[in-house]
Amino acid sequence: MISLKEAMKLSSSDLELLRKELINKIEKTKEIGAYVEQLTNSPIDESFAGVPIAIKDNIQVKNWAITSCSKILQGYKAPYNATVIEKLILAGLAPFGRTNMDEFAMGSTTESSYYGRTLNPLDHSRVPGGSSGGSAAAVAAGIAIAALGSDTGGSIRQPAAFCGCVGFKPTYGRVSRYGLGAYSSSLDQIGPITQNVEDAAILYDIIAGHDKLDSTSANVDFTPVAPNLNPNRKLKIAVIKNYVDEASAPVKDALNSTIEKLKNAGHEICYKELANSKYDIAAYYIIATAEASANLSRYDGVRYGNRASADSLGAMYANTRGEGFGAEVQRRMLLGTFVLSSGYYDAYYIKAQKARAFIKHEYDEILNEVDIILMPVAPSVAYKFGELKDPLSAYLSDIYTIGVNLAGLPAITVPVANDENGLNISAQLIGGSWQEQTVLDAALSLENIIKGK
């Protein structure tokens, strides 16, 4: 597949041919289910001219059916463009196809999608990751040049790692959330999933920047990173030893080999430890579900989307939500409502916020001494469908990614090896707030080392 950098140099007529070629490929790979259109036999919208970029089904595109892959939003059409979509169009790019996802971004496999699951292009018996599994699978399968996803607790980085592409989560507040279907407002961040690090930098530059329409958008200086990429910088990298040691044998071996390659390339390596990741899990799922409970209360059958039949207002609310939300969304909303309820708010939610401050302090202390943190993306390679049957096991698959969202830091995943079954293993690189340049420089350096450049 042509890279984003190369596609941006094409003429309008060449881009038209490229879009037709993509549609043919999408038609021939229906079994993957990376696009909602593949799962519903809907045509790809071709009304936008420009370099085609796949869009996760929770980012508003005017006049598109944007449903967050939920039954409750069937029939809803977006009345406006998200800020990132406006920025794509201004830069000569175009939204092209809705990528499949876990319902309301709640999941790690795409199995909770109303439309059905997406398959991992590397092995169709395995999950593509989530919640941005469709975006990652589309890029990995060569049926998208690049894609936008959203990351609440690893939802860009984990699927990118499972499918073998690059996934980048910017600093919280760097990319506008205006027009993103909210899951957890203090954690969500839009970012790119691409074929390589340079494309991630290019797409990031296009969508980043302050937005007055988003109250969580940071009004800080922004300098484009792509023109200043420097893979030759020698950086001090802290390896989180306890996280590497706790990973599965193939992941551990691949990361230790990667660390040696970085050392041989002139980077300084030191070893640090973070507190037991059980604190990250506990704090994350309390905060995320509490915010989800508040955010999803707007889906009541009154204003938009599906409305269930009922003979009273209360019954309409209950029936609409009971029929419209899937099991995982209902589970998280109930948990969030519980931790916010009278008598439990201080015991759970306030305590989780204190744990969040502790987690951020831990990261900041390490990043005051080094340029980059290196750790696994997930404890293992992509697992088989049905392998993690209970919700708690699935939640633990986010163990190495959620701390980054709690701390609001930028992070990227870079493929570094394949296991004996050809499944991808990636390294996760984390930087300080607003240090996207350093993160992408480190990622490009690692990518070049792995590719032998």
Backbone torsions as a table, in degrees:
resi	resn	phi	psi	omega
1	MET	NA	136.6	177.7
2	ILE	-60.0	143.2	-179.7
3	SER	-78.0	163.1	177.1
4	LEU	-61.9	-41.6	179.9
5	LYS	-59.1	-42.9	179.7
6	GLU	-71.0	-40.4	-177.8
7	ALA	-63.7	-31.6	-178.6
8	MET	-71.5	-8.5	177.8
9	LYS	-97.5	-5.0	-175.7
10	LEU	-75.7	152.3	174.8
11	SER	-75.0	167.0	-179.7
12	SER	-61.7	-36.4	179.5
13	SER	-69.6	-37.8	177.3
14	ASP	-67.7	-35.7	178.1
15	LEU	-66.4	-36.1	177.7
16	GLU	-63.3	-42.5	176.8
17	LEU	-64.1	-38.8	179.5
18	LEU	-63.2	-41.8	179.4
19	ARG	-63.6	-40.4	177.9
20	LYS	-65.1	-39.4	178.2
21	GLU	-63.8	-41.0	178.6
22	LEU	-63.3	-43.6	-180.0
23	ILE	-61.1	-40.9	177.3
24	ASN	-61.6	-42.6	179.0
25	LYS	-65.1	-40.7	179.5
26	ILE	-62.9	-40.9	178.0
27	GLU	-62.1	-36.0	-175.9
28	LYS	-83.6	-8.0	-178.0
29	THR	-121.4	37.3	-177.9
30	LYS	-57.4	-30.8	-174.8
31	GLU	-64.4	-24.6	-178.9
32	ILE	-70.6	-37.0	178.9
33	GLY	67.2	32.2	179.5
34	ALA	-70.7	-33.4	179.2
35	TYR	-103.6	144.9	172.7
36	VAL	-57.3	-36.3	-179.9
37	GLU	-61.9	-31.2	177.5
38	GLN	-70.4	-29.1	-176.4
39	LEU	-90.0	-16.5	-175.8
40	THR	-118.9	0.1	-177.4
41	ASN	59.3	30.1	175.6
42	SER	-89.7	149.9	177.2
43	PRO	-75.3	147.8	173.0
44	ILE	-69.0	133.0	178.5
45	ASP	-70.1	123.2	-178.9
46	GLU	-111.8	20.2	-175.1
47	SER	-76.0	-16.1	179.4
48	PHE	-99.3	130.9	178.0
49	ALA	-98.0	137.6	179.3
50	GLY	143.4	-175.3	179.4
51	VAL	-67.0	120.4	-174.2
52	PRO	-71.5	127.7	178.6
53	ILE	-125.2	125.4	179.4
54	ALA	-71.7	141.9	-173.0
55	ILE	-122.9	127.5	176.6
56	LYS	-61.2	144.4	-171.4
57	ASP	-75.5	23.2	171.7
58	ASN	-124.2	13.8	178.6
59	ILE	-112.3	121.1	-171.9
60	GLN	-65.3	128.2	171.5
61	VAL	-126.5	121.2	-172.5
62	LYS	-53.3	130.9	178.6
63	ASN	72.8	2.3	173.8
64	TRP	-90.0	150.0	170.1
65	ALA	-76.8	105.0	179.9
66	ILE	-108.8	112.8	-166.8
67	THR	-120.3	-2.0	-172.9
68	SER	51.7	27.3	179.5
69	CYS	53.1	42.0	179.8
70	SER	-122.7	147.0	176.0
71	LYS	-64.6	-33.4	-173.7
72	ILE	-67.1	-19.7	-179.9
73	LEU	-104.2	12.3	175.4
74	GLN	-63.6	131.5	-178.6
75	GLY	96.8	-10.7	178.8
76	TYR	-84.0	135.7	173.6
77	LYS	-122.3	133.6	-176.4
78	ALA	-65.3	129.3	179.4
79	PRO	-88.7	-0.7	-176.4
80	TYR	-155.5	167.2	175.0
81	ASN	-93.7	139.5	169.0
82	ALA	-62.5	156.2	179.5
83	THR	-58.1	-39.3	179.9
84	VAL	-64.2	-32.0	178.0
85	ILE	-69.8	-42.7	176.1
86	GLU	-58.3	-40.1	-179.7
87	LYS	-69.4	-37.9	175.9
88	LEU	-59.3	-48.2	-176.5
89	ILE	-63.0	-41.9	178.8
90	LEU	-62.6	-29.4	-178.3
91	ALA	-90.0	3.8	179.0
92	GLY	87.3	15.9	175.7
93	LEU	-104.2	167.5	-175.3
94	ALA	-144.0	135.7	172.9
95	PRO	-63.2	137.6	-171.6
96	PHE	-149.6	92.5	177.1
97	GLY	87.7	141.4	178.8
98	ARG	-96.9	122.9	-178.2
99	THR	-89.3	144.9	-177.7
100	ASN	-68.1	156.3	-175.8
101	MET	-159.4	164.4	169.3
102	ASP	-67.4	144.5	-176.5
103	GLU	-53.7	124.6	-177.8
104	PHE	51.2	31.4	175.9
105	ALA	66.0	21.3	-177.7
106	MET	-103.8	91.6	179.2
107	GLY	155.6	171.0	-176.6
108	SER	-126.9	15.2	-172.4
109	THR	-140.1	-12.3	-169.4
110	THR	72.3	2.2	-177.4
111	GLU	-69.8	-18.9	-180.0
112	SER	-87.4	1.8	177.9
113	SER	-63.3	137.3	176.9
114	TYR	-60.3	-29.1	-174.6
115	TYR	-86.5	-12.5	-175.2
116	GLY	113.4	169.6	-171.3
117	ARG	-84.7	160.5	171.6
118	THR	-100.5	145.7	178.8
119	LEU	-98.8	148.6	175.9
120	ASN	-74.8	122.8	-178.5
121	PRO	-60.5	-23.1	-179.0
122	LEU	-78.6	-25.6	-179.5
123	ASP	-165.1	109.1	-172.9
124	HIS	-66.9	-9.9	177.3
125	SER	-86.9	-2.2	-174.2
126	ARG	-116.8	156.8	-178.5
127	VAL	-72.2	150.9	175.3
128	PRO	-88.1	-1.1	-172.3
129	GLY	88.6	176.4	-179.0
130	GLY	-165.1	171.5	7.2
131	SER	-84.4	-13.3	-178.4
132	SER	-86.5	41.0	-176.3
133	GLY	-63.5	-35.5	178.8
134	GLY	-66.0	-41.4	179.6
135	SER	-62.9	-45.4	-179.6
136	ALA	-67.2	-42.0	-179.2
137	ALA	-65.3	-37.6	179.7
138	ALA	-63.5	-44.0	179.1
139	VAL	-67.3	-45.4	-177.8
140	ALA	-65.7	-32.4	-178.9
141	ALA	-83.3	-2.6	-179.4
142	GLY	74.6	24.5	177.3
143	ILE	-113.6	17.1	169.8
144	ALA	-152.0	138.5	175.5
145	ILE	-69.5	-43.6	178.0
146	ALA	-160.9	167.0	-177.8
147	ALA	-145.6	157.7	170.0
148	LEU	-103.3	139.2	174.0
149	GLY	-131.8	-178.7	173.1
150	SER	-129.5	147.3	-172.8
151	ASP	-127.8	112.2	177.9
152	THR	-104.0	-36.2	178.0
153	GLY	-148.6	26.3	-177.5
154	GLY	123.2	11.9	-171.1
155	SER	-72.3	-8.6	168.3
156	ILE	-98.7	-46.8	-170.9
157	ARG	-71.7	-42.5	-177.6
158	GLN	-66.0	-48.5	177.4
159	PRO	-65.2	-34.7	176.7
160	ALA	-60.7	-41.4	179.5
161	ALA	-68.6	-41.1	-179.8
162	PHE	-65.8	-33.2	-176.1
163	CYS	-96.2	-13.4	175.5
164	GLY	91.5	33.4	174.5
165	CYS	-127.7	-175.1	-177.0
166	VAL	-96.7	130.2	177.5
167	GLY	-126.0	128.2	-173.9
168	PHE	-124.9	122.3	173.8
169	LYS	-105.3	113.4	178.1
170	PRO	-71.7	171.2	173.2
171	THR	-55.6	140.6	177.5
172	TYR	-58.8	127.8	-179.4
173	GLY	97.2	-9.8	-178.5
174	ARG	-78.0	-33.2	179.2
175	VAL	-115.0	132.6	-176.8
176	SER	-60.0	138.0	174.9
177	ARG	-96.9	2.3	-179.7
178	TYR	-63.5	120.1	-178.2
179	GLY	94.0	3.7	174.6
180	LEU	-95.2	128.1	175.6
181	GLY	-62.7	114.8	-170.5
182	ALA	-73.9	135.1	167.2
183	TYR	-106.2	-68.1	177.7
184	SER	-128.6	105.9	-166.6
185	SER	-62.2	-28.8	-178.5
186	SER	-89.1	0.9	-177.6
187	LEU	-122.1	-31.8	-174.6
188	ASP	-61.2	140.2	172.9
189	GLN	-152.7	131.5	176.5
190	ILE	-78.9	144.3	177.4
191	GLY	-160.1	171.9	-177.0
192	PRO	-91.1	148.7	166.9
193	ILE	-121.2	122.5	-169.5
194	THR	-138.9	175.0	179.7
195	GLN	-78.8	-25.2	-177.0
196	ASN	-153.1	171.5	-174.9
197	VAL	-67.7	-41.4	-178.3
198	GLU	-61.8	-41.1	176.8
199	ASP	-62.1	-37.7	178.0
200	ALA	-62.2	-40.7	179.0
201	ALA	-65.9	-41.4	-180.0
202	ILE	-63.4	-48.0	-178.3
203	LEU	-68.2	-37.0	176.1
204	TYR	-60.5	-46.0	179.5
205	ASP	-57.2	-36.9	-177.6
206	ILE	-69.2	-39.6	-173.1
207	ILE	-95.4	-11.8	-175.0
208	ALA	-79.9	163.1	174.7
209	GLY	125.0	161.7	-177.8
210	HIS	-68.4	145.0	179.1
211	ASP	-136.8	118.0	-178.5
212	LYS	-68.3	-15.3	178.4
213	LEU	-79.7	-10.9	-177.1
214	ASP	-117.7	113.9	-177.3
215	SER	-68.5	-16.6	178.0
216	THR	-96.3	2.0	179.4
217	SER	-75.8	131.3	-176.6
218	ALA	-84.2	128.5	178.3
219	ASN	-92.0	74.2	180.0
220	VAL	-124.6	158.4	-179.1
221	ASP	-58.0	139.5	178.4
222	PHE	-127.4	125.8	175.7
223	THR	-117.9	126.3	179.2
224	PRO	-54.1	140.3	-176.5
225	VAL	-96.8	-33.2	-173.6
226	ALA	-57.4	-43.1	-179.9
227	PRO	-68.7	-15.7	-175.1
228	ASN	-110.8	13.4	179.9
229	LEU	-59.0	132.3	-177.7
230	ASN	-137.7	93.0	-178.8
231	PRO	-73.6	-5.7	-177.5
232	ASN	-92.1	-2.8	175.9
233	ARG	-61.5	136.5	175.5
234	LYS	-97.7	121.1	-170.1
235	LEU	-117.4	155.7	172.9
236	LYS	-94.5	120.3	-172.6
237	ILE	-118.5	125.9	177.0
238	ALA	-96.2	120.0	176.1
239	VAL	-90.7	128.2	178.0
240	ILE	-82.8	94.6	-169.5
241	LYS	-60.8	-44.8	-176.7
242	ASN	-66.4	-31.0	177.7
243	TYR	-72.0	-40.6	177.8
244	VAL	-64.4	-43.8	-177.9
245	ASP	-65.8	-29.3	-178.1
246	GLU	-81.7	-12.7	-178.3
247	ALA	-73.7	166.7	178.2
248	SER	-63.1	160.6	-175.4
249	ALA	-56.2	-46.9	179.7
250	PRO	-61.7	-40.6	179.7
251	VAL	-66.9	-45.5	179.7
252	LYS	-59.3	-47.7	-179.0
253	ASP	-63.7	-42.3	-179.1
254	ALA	-64.8	-40.7	-179.2
255	LEU	-71.1	-39.2	177.4
256	ASN	-63.5	-37.9	175.5
257	SER	-65.0	-40.3	178.6
258	THR	-63.3	-40.5	179.8
259	ILE	-61.8	-41.1	178.0
260	GLU	-63.7	-39.5	178.7
261	LYS	-65.1	-40.2	177.6
262	LEU	-64.1	-41.2	179.1
263	LYS	-63.6	-43.7	-180.0
264	ASN	-66.4	-24.0	178.9
265	ALA	-84.5	-0.3	174.9
266	GLY	104.2	1.4	176.4
267	HIS	-80.1	145.4	178.8
268	GLU	-88.3	127.1	-177.6
269	ILE	-110.7	132.7	170.2
270	CYS	-133.3	166.9	-175.9
271	TYR	-119.0	132.6	178.5
272	LYS	-131.7	170.1	175.4
273	GLU	-131.9	147.2	173.0
274	LEU	-110.1	156.1	179.3
275	ALA	-58.1	160.2	180.0
276	ASN	-47.9	128.9	-174.7
277	SER	-68.0	-4.5	175.9
278	LYS	-62.8	-29.0	177.9
279	TYR	-68.7	-38.6	176.6
280	ASP	-60.9	-47.1	-178.4
281	ILE	-59.9	-48.5	-176.9
282	ALA	-63.8	-47.6	-178.5
283	ALA	-64.5	-43.2	-177.1
284	TYR	-61.8	-49.4	-173.9
285	TYR	-73.5	-22.0	172.5
286	ILE	-74.1	-49.5	-177.6
287	ILE	-66.6	-46.6	-176.8
288	ALA	-64.2	-43.7	-178.4
289	THR	-71.8	-33.7	176.8
290	ALA	-62.5	-45.0	179.9
291	GLU	-70.4	-34.3	176.9
292	ALA	-64.5	-40.1	178.4
293	SER	-57.8	-42.2	179.1
294	ALA	-72.3	-44.0	-176.4
295	ASN	-67.5	-38.9	-175.4
296	LEU	-84.8	-2.6	177.8
297	SER	-66.1	-18.4	-179.9
298	ARG	-71.0	-18.2	-179.6
299	TYR	-87.9	91.1	-171.6
300	ASP	-126.6	2.6	-179.4
301	GLY	87.2	-2.8	-177.7
302	VAL	-92.4	-48.4	-168.9
303	ARG	-91.7	-40.9	-179.6
304	TYR	-161.1	166.7	179.5
305	GLY	79.4	-162.9	-176.5
306	ASN	-69.2	147.4	173.3
307	ARG	-130.6	123.1	178.9
308	ALA	-80.8	151.6	177.3
309	SER	-73.8	142.4	-178.9
310	ALA	-164.1	162.7	-179.0
311	ASP	-105.1	7.1	174.8
312	SER	-154.3	164.0	-178.2
313	LEU	-63.4	-45.8	180.0
314	GLY	-61.5	-40.5	179.1
315	ALA	-67.3	-35.0	178.3
316	MET	-64.2	-44.1	176.6
317	TYR	-57.7	-50.7	-175.6
318	ALA	-64.4	-44.9	-178.4
319	ASN	-67.5	-41.7	-179.2
320	THR	-61.7	-46.6	-178.0
321	ARG	-73.4	-36.5	179.5
322	GLY	-65.7	-38.9	179.5
323	GLU	-83.5	-31.0	-171.1
324	GLY	-86.1	-33.8	-179.1
325	PHE	-92.7	140.1	175.7
326	GLY	-76.4	174.4	-174.4
327	ALA	-61.5	-41.5	-177.6
328	GLU	-68.2	-40.1	178.4
329	VAL	-65.2	-43.4	178.1
330	GLN	-61.8	-40.5	180.0
331	ARG	-60.7	-46.1	-176.6
332	ARG	-72.3	-35.2	177.2
333	MET	-65.7	-40.7	178.6
334	LEU	-64.5	-42.1	178.2
335	LEU	-63.5	-43.6	-179.9
336	GLY	-64.8	-40.3	177.7
337	THR	-64.3	-38.7	179.2
338	PHE	-62.8	-48.8	-175.1
339	VAL	-70.6	-16.9	177.1
340	LEU	-94.3	-6.1	-173.5
341	SER	-75.1	159.7	-178.7
342	SER	-58.2	130.6	-179.7
343	GLY	95.2	-18.4	-179.4
344	TYR	-117.5	-13.9	-177.0
345	TYR	-56.9	-50.0	-179.2
346	ASP	-69.0	-39.3	-175.3
347	ALA	-68.6	-31.3	-176.0
348	TYR	-114.6	-61.8	-171.3
349	TYR	-65.1	-48.4	-179.8
350	ILE	-63.5	-40.4	178.9
351	LYS	-65.0	-37.5	178.1
352	ALA	-65.1	-37.4	177.8
353	GLN	-66.4	-35.1	175.7
354	LYS	-66.8	-40.4	176.8
355	ALA	-63.5	-37.4	178.0
356	ARG	-60.8	-43.9	178.9
357	ALA	-62.8	-38.0	177.9
358	PHE	-64.9	-43.1	-179.8
359	ILE	-63.3	-44.9	178.3
360	LYS	-61.7	-41.8	179.5
361	HIS	-60.8	-40.5	178.2
362	GLU	-59.3	-48.7	178.9
363	TYR	-62.2	-45.7	-177.5
364	ASP	-62.0	-38.6	179.3
365	GLU	-60.8	-43.6	178.9
366	ILE	-67.8	-43.9	-176.8
367	LEU	-71.7	-12.9	171.6
368	ASN	-73.5	-19.9	-178.2
369	GLU	-102.2	-24.7	-174.8
370	VAL	-130.4	171.7	177.8
371	ASP	-87.6	-37.1	-170.4
372	ILE	-142.4	146.2	170.6
373	ILE	-107.0	137.2	177.1
374	LEU	-118.9	132.3	176.7
375	MET	-155.4	173.4	175.9
376	PRO	-67.8	164.0	172.4
377	VAL	-90.4	-41.6	-178.7
378	ALA	-144.9	158.9	-178.6
379	PRO	-65.9	-20.8	-176.5
380	SER	-147.1	177.7	171.4
381	VAL	-74.1	176.9	-179.9
382	ALA	-55.4	129.5	-178.4
383	TYR	-94.1	166.7	-177.1
384	LYS	-77.0	152.1	175.1
385	PHE	-57.3	133.3	178.6
386	GLY	84.2	-4.5	-177.3
387	GLU	-69.0	-37.8	177.4
388	LEU	-103.5	91.4	-170.1
389	LYS	-81.7	-33.6	-178.4
390	ASP	-95.6	149.3	-175.6
391	PRO	-57.6	-36.7	-177.3
392	LEU	-62.9	-41.2	177.7
393	SER	-61.5	-39.7	178.5
394	ALA	-66.2	-39.8	179.5
395	TYR	-62.6	-35.5	-178.4
396	LEU	-70.1	-14.6	178.1
397	SER	-70.8	-14.2	177.7
398	ASP	-92.6	12.3	-166.3
399	ILE	-58.3	-31.6	-176.2
400	TYR	-100.2	-0.5	-176.8
401	THR	-110.9	-27.8	-171.5
402	ILE	-70.4	-28.5	179.1
403	GLY	-60.4	-33.9	179.7
404	VAL	-63.7	-40.5	178.1
405	ASN	-69.8	-39.4	177.4
406	LEU	-61.5	-34.4	179.7
407	ALA	-88.9	-10.8	178.1
408	GLY	71.8	25.7	-172.6
409	LEU	-94.1	159.0	173.8
410	PRO	-81.2	143.1	-179.8
411	ALA	-153.0	151.1	-178.5
412	ILE	-139.2	150.7	175.0
413	THR	-113.9	136.0	-178.0
414	VAL	-128.3	126.3	177.4
415	PRO	-61.9	133.9	-178.2
416	VAL	-126.3	-18.3	-176.9
417	ALA	-166.9	171.2	171.9
418	ASN	-125.0	145.5	176.3
419	ASP	-82.4	-173.7	-174.5
420	GLU	-66.5	-16.9	178.2
421	ASN	-98.8	8.1	179.3
422	GLY	81.0	11.0	179.6
423	LEU	-84.7	145.4	-173.0
424	ASN	-77.5	145.8	170.2
425	ILE	-125.1	130.7	-178.8
426	SER	-120.9	156.8	170.3
427	ALA	-100.8	147.1	175.9
428	GLN	-108.2	127.1	179.0
429	LEU	-113.3	130.3	-174.8
430	ILE	-125.2	137.7	178.9
431	GLY	-123.2	178.1	177.1
432	GLY	-74.7	164.7	179.3
433	SER	-54.5	133.6	178.6
434	TRP	67.6	11.4	-178.9
435	GLN	-98.8	43.8	179.6
436	GLU	-60.7	-33.7	179.8
437	GLN	-60.9	-45.9	-179.7
438	THR	-65.0	-42.4	-180.0
439	VAL	-61.5	-45.6	-177.7
440	LEU	-73.5	-33.1	173.6
441	ASP	-61.8	-45.9	179.7
442	ALA	-63.3	-41.2	-179.4
443	ALA	-65.0	-42.4	179.4
444	LEU	-66.4	-38.8	176.1
445	SER	-60.3	-46.3	179.4
446	LEU	-64.2	-43.4	179.6
447	GLU	-59.8	-43.5	179.1
448	ASN	-64.9	-38.7	178.8
449	ILE	-63.7	-45.3	-178.7
450	ILE	-64.2	-38.3	-178.7
451	LYS	-83.7	-3.5	178.1
452	GLY	74.1	27.4	-179.5
453	LYS	-82.0	NA	NA
